[in-house]
């Protein structure tokens, strides 16, 4: 009998990911057990800004180990950290990136120093002039700081061979059909894809979208040319002065919480956040991307008191019923209401949580999208 697990963002040392899988009895020696199917929900890079060299090597090791399994046993979902290697960082060299990261980190330190705002602004302008192809320095110094060109090469190879996916479908043990993506699908994406709120229709459309995007750069990549992959307008890459947004980037947020900035977070062309009330109704989604601590902050009063009993990690459910949004620990019981949207969130914050406490989501089955 096959055991199917979905693992949240493996942004952690390889040994930690290995220990998580071992704690669930998913290993046999140094490989996955033959009866295990594993879905990695995306984001295999960038977990430690204080030791980028180790973080870079460990992310590469993790993704290589996963990809070394048969495609039927390990399914890789594309996350924004994975995609950035062939999007925002598609043409930069290791030396150029190292210099950009150092400058970005110095800008961050200057911005935090008292009375240094003007100096920070001057340095930011210097960054934009020096690196016109890159998103803001905060993204380079913080989000994608462990980049190497070797990672980019591996991501390109996996995309060319069809190993990365934008979406797939499966079933929970309670029988519910689920849509699996890195960061979730809202009505914005359904409108762009021209599909109804049915998991299999959404997954097929997203897979076709990715295939077409890879085909547009396939000849260039096979010639060794570093052409950027584009998933616009579903997912928009970062650019000078602008962070990326959309499909692989957005996360649920309460636009009415006191510190919210809807003009920035809900920008129509590149949303960094989404109002959960804009989720397609009648379906259940499984996503990574957003850890528990971040989600508690973003959702504010929508989080139930019991959600605050845990600081990091865990499997959680965001539920929208009518105009009511709730967020709590665990997998919520099925609802037969066609006006309900459920998002099961599985980013386990591996780097912060002991391996034995990191949950993997069990599925009864996976379904082909073709």
C-alpha positions in Angstrom: 0.0 0.0 0.0 1.4 3.4 -1.0 1.9 6.1 1.6 1.7 9.6 0.1 3.1 12.6 2.0 3.2 16.3 1.2 6.1 18.2 2.7 6.1 21.9 3.3 8.9 24.2 2.1 12.2 22.3 2.8 14.2 25.4 3.5 16.5 23.8 6.0 19.8 21.9 6.1 19.6 18.6 4.2 20.1 16.6 7.4 17.1 18.3 9.0 14.9 17.4 6.0 16.3 13.9 6.2 15.4 13.7 9.9 11.9 14.9 9.3 11.3 12.2 6.7 12.9 9.6 9.0 10.6 10.6 11.9 7.6 9.7 9.6 9.1 6.3 8.7 9.5 7.5 5.1 13.1 6.4 4.5 14.8 3.1 3.8 18.5 3.7 4.1 19.5 6.9 2.4 16.5 6.9 0.0 12.8 7.1 0.3 11.1 3.9 1.2 9.7 2.1 -1.9 6.1 2.5 -0.7 6.4 6.2 -0.2 5.4 9.0 -2.6 6.5 12.4 -1.6 5.3 15.8 -2.9 7.6 18.7 -2.1 5.5 21.9 -2.1 8.3 24.2 -3.3 11.0 26.5 -2.1 14.2 24.5 -1.7 16.6 27.5 -1.2 17.4 30.4 1.1 17.1 29.5 4.7 20.0 31.2 6.5 21.2 34.8 5.7 24.0 34.5 8.3 25.7 31.6 6.5 24.8 31.9 2.9 27.5 29.6 1.7 26.2 26.7 3.7 22.6 27.5 2.9 23.4 27.6 -0.8 25.1 24.2 -0.7 22.5 22.6 1.5 19.6 23.8 -0.7 21.3 22.4 -3.7 21.9 19.1 -2.0 18.3 18.8 -0.9 16.9 19.5 -4.4 19.3 17.1 -6.0 18.5 14.3 -3.6 14.8 14.7 -4.2 15.2 14.9 -8.0 17.4 11.8 -8.0 14.2 9.8 -7.2 11.9 8.5 -9.9 9.4 11.2 -11.0 6.5 9.0 -9.9 7.9 8.8 -6.4 9.0 12.5 -5.9 6.8 15.3 -7.3 8.4 18.7 -7.2 6.2 21.8 -7.0 7.8 25.1 -8.2 8.1 27.8 -5.5 9.1 31.4 -5.8 12.6 30.7 -4.4 13.1 28.0 -7.1 11.7 30.1 -9.9 13.7 33.2 -8.9 16.9 31.3 -10.1 15.6 31.4 -13.7 13.6 34.6 -13.4 15.0 37.6 -11.4 18.5 35.9 -11.2 18.5 34.4 -14.7 21.5 36.3 -16.1 23.6 37.3 -13.1 27.0 35.8 -12.4 28.1 34.5 -9.0 30.5 37.4 -8.6 28.0 40.0 -9.5 25.4 38.5 -7.1 27.8 38.4 -4.2 28.6 42.1 -4.7 24.9 42.9 -5.0 24.1 40.9 -1.8 26.9 42.7 0.1 25.6 46.1 -1.0 22.0 45.1 -0.2 22.9 44.0 3.3 24.8 47.2 3.9 21.7 49.1 2.8 19.6 47.1 5.3 22.0 48.0 8.1 22.1 51.7 7.1 18.2 51.8 7.0 18.1 50.5 10.6 20.6 53.0 11.9 19.4 56.3 13.5 19.7 59.3 11.3 20.8 57.4 8.3 17.7 57.6 6.1 19.2 60.0 3.5 22.3 57.8 3.2 20.2 54.7 2.7 18.2 56.4 -0.1 21.5 57.4 -1.8 22.7 53.8 -1.6 19.4 52.4 -2.8 19.7 54.6 -5.9 23.3 53.4 -6.4 22.0 49.8 -6.2 19.3 50.4 -8.8 21.8 52.0 -11.2 24.4 49.3 -10.7 22.0 46.4 -10.9 19.1 47.5 -13.1 18.0 43.9 -13.8 17.4 43.1 -10.1 14.5 43.7 -7.7 14.9 45.9 -4.6 17.9 45.3 -2.4 15.8 43.9 0.4 14.8 41.0 -1.9 18.4 40.3 -2.8 19.8 40.6 0.7 16.9 38.9 2.4 14.8 36.6 0.2 17.2 35.2 -2.4 20.5 35.7 -0.6 21.8 32.1 -1.0 21.8 32.1 -4.8 24.4 30.4 -6.9 24.6 29.8 -10.6 24.8 26.1 -9.9 21.3 26.2 -8.4 20.1 28.0 -11.5 21.6 25.3 -13.7 19.8 22.6 -11.7 16.4 24.4 -11.8 16.8 24.8 -15.6 17.5 21.1 -16.0 14.5 20.1 -13.9 12.2 22.5 -15.8 13.4 21.2 -19.2 12.8 17.6 -18.1 9.3 18.4 -16.8 10.2 17.6 -13.2 8.8 20.9 -11.7 5.0 21.4 -11.6 2.9 24.4 -10.9 -0.1 22.3 -9.7 -1.4 18.8 -9.1 -4.5 17.3 -7.5 -5.1 14.6 -5.0 -7.4 13.4 -2.3 -7.3 13.7 1.5 -8.0 10.7 3.7 -11.5 12.1 4.3 -12.2 11.9 0.5 -11.9 15.6 -0.3 -10.3 16.4 -3.6 -7.5 19.0 -3.2 -5.6 21.3 -5.4 -1.9 21.5 -4.5 0.2 24.6 -5.5 3.0 26.5 -3.8 1.1 29.6 -2.7 -2.5 29.1 -3.6 -4.9 30.2 -6.4 -7.4 33.0 -6.1 -10.1 34.3 -8.4 -7.5 36.5 -10.0 -5.7 33.5 -11.4 -8.9 31.8 -12.4 -9.9 34.8 -14.4 -6.6 34.9 -16.2 -6.7 31.1 -16.9 -10.3 31.2 -18.0 -11.2 28.1 -15.9 -13.9 27.2 -13.4 -13.2 26.5 -9.7 -12.5 22.8 -10.1 -9.2 21.4 -8.9 -8.5 19.3 -12.0 -9.3 22.1 -14.4 -7.1 24.5 -12.5 -4.2 22.1 -12.3 -4.4 21.2 -16.0 -4.4 24.9 -17.0 -1.5 25.7 -14.7 0.5 22.8 -16.0 -0.1 23.8 -19.6 0.9 27.4 -18.7 4.2 26.2 -17.3 4.9 23.9 -20.2 4.3 26.8 -22.7 6.6 29.1 -20.7 9.4 26.6 -20.6 9.0 25.9 -24.3 9.5 29.6 -25.0 13.0 29.4 -23.5 13.8 25.8 -24.3 16.0 26.4 -27.4 17.9 29.2 -25.6 18.6 27.1 -22.5 19.6 24.2 -24.6 22.1 26.4 -26.4 23.4 27.6 -23.0 21.9 31.1 -23.2 20.5 32.5 -19.9 17.1 33.6 -21.1 14.7 34.5 -18.2 11.6 32.3 -17.7 8.3 34.3 -17.6 5.1 33.3 -16.0 3.5 36.7 -16.4 0.9 37.8 -15.8 0.1 35.0 -13.4 3.4 35.5 -11.6 5.3 38.7 -12.0 9.0 38.9 -11.3 10.7 41.5 -9.2 12.1 44.5 -11.0 14.0 47.7 -9.9 12.0 49.3 -7.1 9.3 46.5 -7.1 9.0 43.2 -5.5 7.5 40.3 -7.4 3.9 39.3 -7.0 1.2 36.9 -8.0 0.8 33.2 -8.2 4.1 32.0 -6.5 4.5 35.0 -4.3 1.2 36.1 -2.7 0.0 35.0 0.7 -3.3 35.5 2.7 -3.6 38.7 4.6 -6.3 40.8 6.4 -6.4 44.1 4.5 -8.1 45.7 7.5 -5.5 44.9 10.2 -3.9 48.1 11.7 -0.6 47.9 9.9 -1.8 46.7 6.5 -0.9 48.6 3.4 -3.4 47.5 0.7 -2.0 49.9 -1.9 1.3 48.0 -1.8 0.1 44.5 -0.9 -2.9 44.3 -3.2 -1.4 46.0 -6.2 -3.5 44.5 -9.1 -0.6 43.7 -11.5 1.7 42.2 -8.8 -0.2 41.3 -5.6 2.0 40.4 -2.8 -1.0 39.4 -0.6 -4.5 38.3 -1.2 -7.7 38.8 0.7 -8.9 35.3 1.6 -12.5 36.3 0.7 -11.2 36.3 -3.0 -10.5 32.6 -2.8 -12.5 30.4 -5.2 -15.4 28.7 -3.2 -16.3 25.1 -3.0 -12.7 23.7 -3.2 -9.9 22.8 -0.8 -6.3 23.8 -1.5 -3.0 22.7 -0.1 -0.2 25.3 0.0 3.2 26.0 1.4 4.9 29.4 1.2 3.5 30.9 4.4 4.7 29.8 7.8 2.5 30.0 10.9 4.2 32.9 12.6 3.9 35.0 9.4 0.3 34.0 8.9 -0.7 34.9 12.4 0.7 38.4 11.8 -0.9 38.8 8.4 -4.4 37.6 9.4 -4.6 39.5 12.7 -8.0 39.1 14.3 -9.0 36.4 11.9 -6.8 33.9 13.7 -8.6 32.0 16.5 -7.2 32.2 20.0 -6.2 28.5 19.8 -4.0 29.3 16.8 -1.8 31.3 19.1 -0.9 28.3 21.2 1.8 27.4 18.7 4.5 29.9 17.5 5.9 28.1 14.5 5.1 25.3 12.1 2.2 22.9 12.1 -0.5 22.1 9.7 -3.2 24.8 9.7 -6.5 25.6 8.0 -7.6 28.9 6.6 -11.4 28.8 6.1 -13.7 31.3 4.4 -17.4 30.9 4.9 -19.4 33.7 3.3 -17.6 36.8 4.5 -16.2 35.1 7.6 -12.5 34.2 7.7 -11.0 31.9 10.3 -7.6 30.5 10.8 -6.7 27.7 13.2 -4.4 24.8 13.8 -5.0 21.4 12.2 -7.0 20.2 9.2 -10.6 21.5 9.5 -13.4 19.0 9.1 -15.0 18.9 5.7 -17.8 21.3 4.9 -20.6 20.5 2.5 -21.2 24.2 1.9 -20.5 25.3 -1.7 -19.7 28.8 -0.4 -16.8 27.6 1.7 -13.1 27.8 0.7 -10.5 25.9 2.6 -6.7 26.3 2.4 -4.6 23.8 4.3 -1.3 25.4 5.0 1.7 23.1 5.4 4.9 25.2 5.5 6.4 23.6 8.6 9.1 26.2 9.1 11.6 23.3 9.1 14.6 25.5 10.2 12.8 26.6 13.3 11.0 23.4 14.5 12.5 20.2 15.9 12.4 17.5 13.3 10.1 15.2 15.3 7.5 18.0 15.6 7.4 18.7 11.8 4.1 17.4 10.4 3.7 16.0 6.9 0.3 16.1 5.3 -1.0 12.6 4.3 -2.9 12.1 1.1 -5.1 9.1 0.2 -4.0 9.5 -3.4 -2.6 11.7 -6.2 -4.3 12.3 -9.5 -2.6 12.8 -12.9 -3.3 16.2 -14.5 -2.9 14.9 -18.1 
